[in-house]
Amino acid sequence: MNIDQMWERLALHQSYADQRGYGEAWARMCAERTPEAAEAAAAAAWAVLATQAWWAAWAAARGATDEATGWIEKAEGRE
């Protein structure tokens, strides 16, 4: 793959980036093709994905806590 093909493939990700909230930075990166624009797009994508990962971990922890609490209540006859 050459550099032009890489940029074409990155542009295919635009609708996903738009849906996830970092589309403006992604479009700028694909248009400018500069290291600065690429760093900004990476930071924007990372911020969104890190937030999603945090919520997923929180939900998993909450579910695990709720499940553990349910087992304790059941074991103690308080269900």
SULZISUL-V476801 format. One record per residue. N is the residue number from 1. SS is DSSP state (a for helix, b for strand, c for the rest). Layout:
n;ss
N;SS
N;SS
//
This chain:
n;ss
1;c
2;c
3;a
4;a
5;a
6;a
7;a
8;a
9;a
10;a
11;a
12;c
13;c
14;a
15;a
16;a
17;a
18;a
19;a
20;a
21;c
22;c
23;a
24;a
25;a
26;a
27;a
28;a
29;a
30;a
31;a
32;a
33;c
34;c
35;a
36;a
37;a
38;a
39;a
40;a
41;a
42;a
43;a
44;a
45;a
46;a
47;a
48;a
49;a
50;a
51;a
52;a
53;a
54;a
55;a
56;a
57;a
58;a
59;a
60;a
61;a
62;a
63;a
64;a
65;a
66;a
67;a
68;a
69;a
70;a
71;a
72;a
73;a
74;a
75;a
76;c
77;c
78;c
79;c
//
